[in-house]
Amino acid sequence: MANNELTFGDEEFIVSKTNLDGKITYGNSLFIQMSGYSELELIDHPHNILRHPDMPAVVFKLLWNQIRSGKEIFAYVKNKTKSGDFYWVFAHVTPSFDSNRKISNYHSVRRKPTTKALEIIKPLYASLLQKEKNSGIPASEEMLAQILKEKGVSYDEFILSF
Ligand SMILES: Cc1cc2nc3c(=O)[nH]c(=O)nc-3n(C[C@H](O)[C@H](O)[C@H](O)COP(=O)(O)O)c2cc1C
């Protein structure tokens, strides 16, 4: 089974858009190319088509809580391609608003993460995932909150600090 790491250029951006339910409505050519799927296989399908089993659910819970409340979020995400390969991204996910300030859709722009950041994120995600498997998502939420409390920073400050 394929489990190779794919990378992309420092100057490149992986872009996608979703509707309010997280169904993909747009992907730039790099998004389509990295995913290994055809555009037809992606458009109108839920974004979790790329979900990697190494990702802790708490990260996506945080992501959806933030964007549904109208805020942006930065997150490191490991994605799984059609063939079972993977690639890491540093994602900026934002809601878009209509003229009545109602959220109309979501937008994500992803850059290549630094090696230094992944050295911090990989063990953190492994611990959160283990916690989720053993004790559930509320327990991993609590774990993340505790780690941030010990560091004396918010999630936003933490994620932008390396
Ligand atoms: C604009 C946008 C981009 C997203 N990009 C990704 C992504 O690249 N990879 C991913 O696994 N989930 C991404 N998600 C989150 C997925 O919608 C989903 O919550 C996640 O894959 C976890 O799957 P689940 O919610 O079914 O557990 C994105 C969501 C939005 C709104």
The ligand as an SDF file (V2000), in Angstrom:
LIG
                    3D

 31 33  0  0  0  0  0  0  0  0999 V2000
  -12.6220   25.2710    3.4200 C   0  0  0  0  0  0  0  0  0  0  0  0
  -12.3550   23.9620    4.1240 C   0  0  0  0  0  0  0  0  0  0  0  0
  -11.2140   23.2390    3.8220 C   0  0  0  0  0  0  0  0  0  0  0  0
  -10.9440   22.0140    4.4380 C   0  0  0  0  0  0  0  0  0  0  0  0
   -9.8010   21.3440    4.1000 N   0  0  0  0  0  0  0  0  0  0  0  0
   -9.5760   20.1250    4.6290 C   0  0  0  0  0  0  0  0  0  0  0  0
   -8.4540   19.3650    4.2250 C   0  0  0  0  0  0  0  0  0  0  0  0
   -7.6170   19.7870    3.4240 O   0  0  0  0  0  0  0  0  0  0  0  0
   -8.3080   18.1240    4.7640 N   0  0  0  0  0  0  0  0  0  0  0  0
   -9.1840   17.5970    5.6660 C   0  0  0  0  0  0  0  0  0  0  0  0
   -9.0030   16.4540    6.1090 O   0  0  0  0  0  0  0  0  0  0  0  0
  -10.2550   18.3060    6.0760 N   0  0  0  0  0  0  0  0  0  0  0  0
  -10.4600   19.5510    5.5800 C   0  0  0  0  0  0  0  0  0  0  0  0
  -11.5660   20.2620    5.9890 N   0  0  0  0  0  0  0  0  0  0  0  0
  -12.3970   19.7220    7.0820 C   0  0  0  0  0  0  0  0  0  0  0  0
  -13.3760   18.6860    6.5870 C   0  0  0  0  0  0  0  0  0  0  0  0
  -14.5600   19.3480    6.2050 O   0  0  0  0  0  0  0  0  0  0  0  0
  -13.7200   17.6560    7.7020 C   0  0  0  0  0  0  0  0  0  0  0  0
  -14.2350   18.3100    8.8360 O   0  0  0  0  0  0  0  0  0  0  0  0
  -12.4950   16.8210    8.1230 C   0  0  0  0  0  0  0  0  0  0  0  0
  -11.9070   16.1940    7.0200 O   0  0  0  0  0  0  0  0  0  0  0  0
  -12.8460   15.7560    9.1670 C   0  0  0  0  0  0  0  0  0  0  0  0
  -13.8280   14.9200    8.7070 O   0  0  0  0  0  0  0  0  0  0  0  0
  -15.1610   14.7020    9.5300 P   0  0  0  0  0  0  0  0  0  0  0  0
  -15.6500   16.0900    9.8870 O   0  0  0  0  0  0  0  0  0  0  0  0
  -16.0550   13.9460    8.6470 O   0  0  0  0  0  0  0  0  0  0  0  0
  -14.7320   13.9390   10.7550 O   0  0  0  0  0  0  0  0  0  0  0  0
  -11.8540   21.4910    5.3900 C   0  0  0  0  0  0  0  0  0  0  0  0
  -13.0120   22.2130    5.6920 C   0  0  0  0  0  0  0  0  0  0  0  0
  -13.2630   23.4350    5.0850 C   0  0  0  0  0  0  0  0  0  0  0  0
  -14.5110   24.2040    5.4310 C   0  0  0  0  0  0  0  0  0  0  0  0
  1  2  1  0
  2  3  1  0
  2 30  2  0
  3  4  2  0
  4  5  1  0
  4 28  1  0
  5  6  2  0
  6  7  1  0
  6 13  1  0
  7  8  2  0
  7  9  1  0
  9 10  1  0
 10 11  2  0
 10 12  1  0
 12 13  2  0
 13 14  1  0
 14 15  1  0
 14 28  1  0
 15 16  1  0
 16 17  1  0
 16 18  1  0
 18 19  1  0
 18 20  1  0
 20 21  1  0
 20 22  1  0
 22 23  1  0
 23 24  1  0
 24 25  2  0
 24 26  1  0
 24 27  1  0
 28 29  2  0
 29 30  1  0
 30 31  1  0
M  END
$$$$
